[in-house]
Amino acid sequence: MTNIIAGLLYTKEDEWIKVDGDEATIGVTDFAQDALSDIVFAELPSVGDSFAIGDAFGVIESVKASAELYAPITGDITAVNEPILDEPEQLNTAPYDAWLVKMSIDDASQLEGLMDAAAYETYCQDR
C-alpha cells in the first residue's frame, strides 16, 4: 500500500509539494519510488534556476527506468538537497524526508490545480 501524507499536495507526475509561506518543498511520492524501484541517480537544477509550471527540472533514474521531474508551479529554485545527488537511494527509503528542491511560489493560484491527499490516493488506485 502506498504511503500518502495528509497536508501535502500532489501532482499527476507523482511529486509531492509541501507549502511553507511563499516557498514549496518538492519531492517524489512513495508511489513513484515504488514504481521506479531502486533509484540510483538524480540530476537536479541549480539554485537560482527558473522554471514555469510543467517544465522539466531534473531526472531520477532507477535500475528499471528513468523519470523526468516536472515543476508543479512557476518559480525559482531556492535550495537543492545536495545529499540526494550522492545518495539517491534516500528517495526509496524515505521519500517524504528526501526532498529534491525548494522553489519560490510565484503564483499561489497554481496550487489550486494540485491534488490533496484524498484525491491523490484515488488517483493512485485508479491506475
N, C-alpha and C positions, 0 to 999 in steps of 0.2 A: 504494500500500500504506500502511495506517495505521501510524503510529509508536506503539508501545506500550512503555512503560518498565517493566522489571522492578523490583521493590522498592516500587512504588506499589500502592495499592488502587483499585478501580474500581467504579462503580455502573452499573445498567442505564439510568440517565438520562445516561450519558456524562460523568461527572465523575471526576476523579482525586483521590486523597487521599494525602498524604504525612504519616505519623505521626512525630512527634518528641516523645517523652515523653508528656505529657498534653495535647498540642496537635496539631491537624490542620490542614495547609495544603490548601486545596481549589481546584481549577481545572477547566477543561473540557478534554476529551481532544482529540487530533488528529482522531479520528473525528468528533467533534461539530463542530469548527471547519470541517472539510472539508465536512460535510453542510450546514452553515449558509451557507457561502461567505463573502463579505466582511462581517465584523462591524463595525457602525457605531455601536453604542450599548450601554452597560452600565449597569444600575441595581443598586446593591449596598446592603446594610444598613449600619447604623452600629455602631461599636464599642460593646459593651455589650448589643446586642440578643440575645435568647434565642430559640432555635429547637429544636423537637422533631424527631426523625428523620422525614423525609418532608415537612416544612414547606417551602413555597416561600420562598426568602430573597432572590431577585433575579431579574433578567431580562437576557438578552442578545438583541440584535436584529441581524439582518443585512439585506442588500438583498433576501433571499429570504424570510425567516421570523423569527419571534420564538420564543424558548425560555425557559421558566421554569427557574430553578436551584433544586434541592431539597437540603435539609440531609441529608447522608448519615449523620449522627449527631446526638445531642442535645447541645447545649452553647451557650455564649455566644460571640459574635463578639469576638475579642481583637485583630484587626487587619484592615484593609481596604486592598487595593492601590489607593490613590487614583489613581496614574497611568493605570490602566485606564479610569477614567471619562473622561479626556481623550483617551486613545489606545487605544480598544478594539480597533483593528486588531492590537495586540500579541498578541491571542488567536489570530489567524490565523498570524502569523509565528513565534511561539514559545509554543505552548500549554502547554508544561510549565515554562516560566520565568515566564509571565504568570499567576501565581496570582490568585485573586479575593479570598478571605478566609482568615483563620485562625480556628479555633474551639477552645475548650476541649473536652476529651473527658470528658463527664460519666459515661459508661458504656462502658468499654473492650470489654465483651462485644458491643456493637453492631458493632464492627469485623469480627467473625466472619461477618456477613451480607454483607460486601463481597467482590468478586472479586479474585483475584490477576491478574497479567499474562496468564498462560496461559488462565485461564478467560475473561477479557475478550476476548482475541484470538478464542477460539472463539465467544463471544457476537457479536462483530462480524461474523465470517464467516457466521454463521447468519442474518443479517438481509438 
